[in-house]
Amino acid sequence: MIKFLTVGLTIGLVSAVSLMLSAAVSAENKPGSSAQAGIEVKGQVVASTTGVVKQLQQQLGRIQSFSADFVQLTQDNLGTTLQKVEGFMQVAKPGKLRWQTEGIYEQLVVSDGQSLWIYDADLEQVSIKNMDNRISDTPALLLGGDVSAIDDDFIITQAPNENSIYYILQPKDSSQLFDSLELMFNKHGQDQSLTQMIIRDASGQVTDISFNNVSHNPSFAEGTFSFDIPAGIDVIDGRSGNY
């Protein structure tokens, strides 16, 4: 059961980070008033302001590439820890990703921007998927792709925090399976690097990813975002089209 939990979380969360950091971000203001019409979220009427949306777009636009160690903690609605995973990630625009988890949940996920390889050495299996850029279907996908119209799908607000620039993104579509995606950037660091990401779903489950040893806009070796399938490994290719 834990193994399948790991796979599911990895797909969604990896997409999240990849899409955020691969965004071709537009910081231009959209025509209209400085505040958009409010909607009700958890019984309160809230609204994105143009200033907050623009600030988030600019925050993401400064990131061309990113690497960090991470700790991913998943808890249920009672606060019981379901899983703790540690690893290392590398990301580059557009949509390129290498996400390596360690320990008993060891897994490698690689994306070249078109295809996503999920390699599980323990199962001797690699699954291949299209890199799906639809923000509205998966909270993770919010964090990459073109976020110039991000406020079409999400109410974007800021929460006060002493050490972080803290954004809360809530879907306008109440049928989505997640309640919010929270992004925290270092308020005091020169690069204002991403330090934490939290996804809260409709069941009350919380997935918290903390980033450490962050490198902002590093260069990567050729081949970092390609994957050579090992001999004798089962391949599940779910892609459509040819690359």
N, C-alpha and C positions, 0 to 999 in steps of 0.2 A: 504493500500500500504506500509506504514512504517513497519507494522508487518512483511510482507513478505521480505522486505529489511533486517530487523534484522535477520531473520532466515538464509537467504542466506549468509550474511556477517559472521555470527557466524560459520557456517559450515566451510567455507574456512579459516577464520582466526584462529579458534581453531585448525584446522588440521595443520596449519602452525606452531604455537607455539609448539604443541605436538610433531610434527615430528622433529623439530629442537632439542628439549631438550631430546628426546628419542633416539637420534642417537647413533649407535654403531660406533663411529668415528674412522677411520684409518688415522693416520698422516704420513703414509709412503709415500715417493715420488714415483711417477710412473716413469717408464723408459722413457727416452727421453730427449729433450733439456729443458733448464730452462724457455723457453717461448714457448707457443703453437701458432699455426697458427692463425693470426688475422681474424676476420670477420667484416663486416660492420654493425654497430649499429647506427641508427639515422644519417646516412651519414658519420660516422667516423669509421675508422678501429681501433678496440681495441682487446686486447688479454689478457687472464689470464696468469699470471706468476706463476711458481711453488711455489715461495715464498709466494704469497698472498693466493693461494689455501691452502697451508700447514698451514698458520697462521689461516685461518678461521676454518679449521678442528680441530686444536688444541684449538681454542677458544671455539668451541662447545663441544669438548671432555672433557673440565674441568667441564661441567655442568652435574651432576648426577640427581639433582632435583632442583626445582625452585618454589618459590611462590612470588606473587606480587599483589598489587592493580594496576588496569589499567584504562586508559581513552582512548576510541576508538572514533575517530572523522572521519567521512566520508564526503567528499566534491565532488561536481561535477567539470567539467572542467572549470567552471567560478568562482570557489571558493565559491559557495553557499553551506552552510552546509546542508547535507541531514539528518544526524543523529549524535547524541552524546550519547555514552553509557559508563557507569562506572561499575566497578565490581571487582572481586577478582578471581585469578587463582592459581592453584596448579598443578605441573607437575612432573612426575618422569619417569625415564627410566624403561622399554622400552614402550613408547607409552601410558603412563597413564596420565590422565588429568581430572581436575575438574575446570570448567569455569562458574562462576556465575555472571550474569549481574543483575543490580538493577534498581529500579524506574519503569517507565511506560513500559520499554522494558525488564522486568524481565524474565530471562530464565536460565535454568541450563543445562549444557552440561557435560557429564561424559564419559570417555573412560577407559576401562581396558586393552587396548592395542590390543584388537581384535574387540570389538563392540563399537559403539558410540551411546549414548543415548542423545536425544535432547528433553528436557522436557519444555513444555510451560504451566504453571499453568493457565494462562488466557484462553487459548484455551482448557484446560483440555485434553491435547494430548501429547503423547510421540512418537517420531519417532526413529527407531533403524536402524543403518546402519553398514555395514562392515567398519572397519578402513582401508582405502585405502592408501597404501604407495607409489603410483606411483608419483614420483616427477614431471614428465614432464606434467602431466595433470592439476595440481593445484599448483599455486605458494606457497600456504601454506605448501604443502607437502614437499617442499624443506627443511623445518626447522626440519625435523626429519628423522627417518629411517637411512639407511647407506649412509653417505655422502662421503665415500672414493672415489667415482667416480663422485662427484658433478660437476666437470668441464667438464664432457662429455655432460651435458645438458645446462650449463650456462657459460657465460663469467663472470669472477669474477674480479672486480677491487676495488681499494680503493680510496676514495676521502679525501682530506685534511680536517681536522676538529680539532679545538683547543681543544675540550673537549672529543671527542669520537673517537674510532676506528670504522671507517665508511666503510662498505662494500656495494658495489652495484652489484647485480646479475641480469644479463640480459639473457633471454632465447636465445639459438642459433636457435631454431625453430621459424621462424617469424610468424607462424600461431597461436601461443599461444595468449590467450586473455589478457595477462598482459604484460606490457612493462618492469617492473623492480620490484625487491624486495630489499629493503634497510634495513640493520641491523646496529644498533649503540650500541657499548659497551662502558662502562665508562672507559675512558683512565686513569683516575687518581685513581680510586678505587682499593683496594687490590685484589678484586675478578674479576675486570673488567666485572661486571654484564651487562646483556642485559638491555638497558634503553629505546630503541625505535625501532619500526618496521614500515616500510612504504611500502604499495603496491600501485603501479601505474598501472592502466589497460589501454587497448588500446583506450577507450573512453575518457580518460583524468581524470577519477574518481580517487581520492586519498583517501586511508584509512590509517590513522596515529594512531598507538597504542603507548601510552607512559606508561612505567612501573615505579611505585613508591613503596616505602617500600619493596624493594626487599630482599628476603632471599635466600641466595645461598647455595645449597645442604642441605636443611632442612630434618628432618625425619617427616613422616606423620603417623597419626593414622590408624589402620587397618580399612578397609571399606571406606576410603576416595575416592577410585576409583571404587566403586561399586554403583549400582543404583537399588533400590527396587521400582517397579512400584506401585504407589498408587492405591487403590481400586477405580473402577468406571471411570478410565481414558481410553480414546481411545488409542489404540496401533496400530501404523503403522510400521510393521516389514519388512524392505527391505533387510534384510541380506540373504546371500546365505550360505548354509552349516549349520552344527550344532555345537554349542559350549557347 
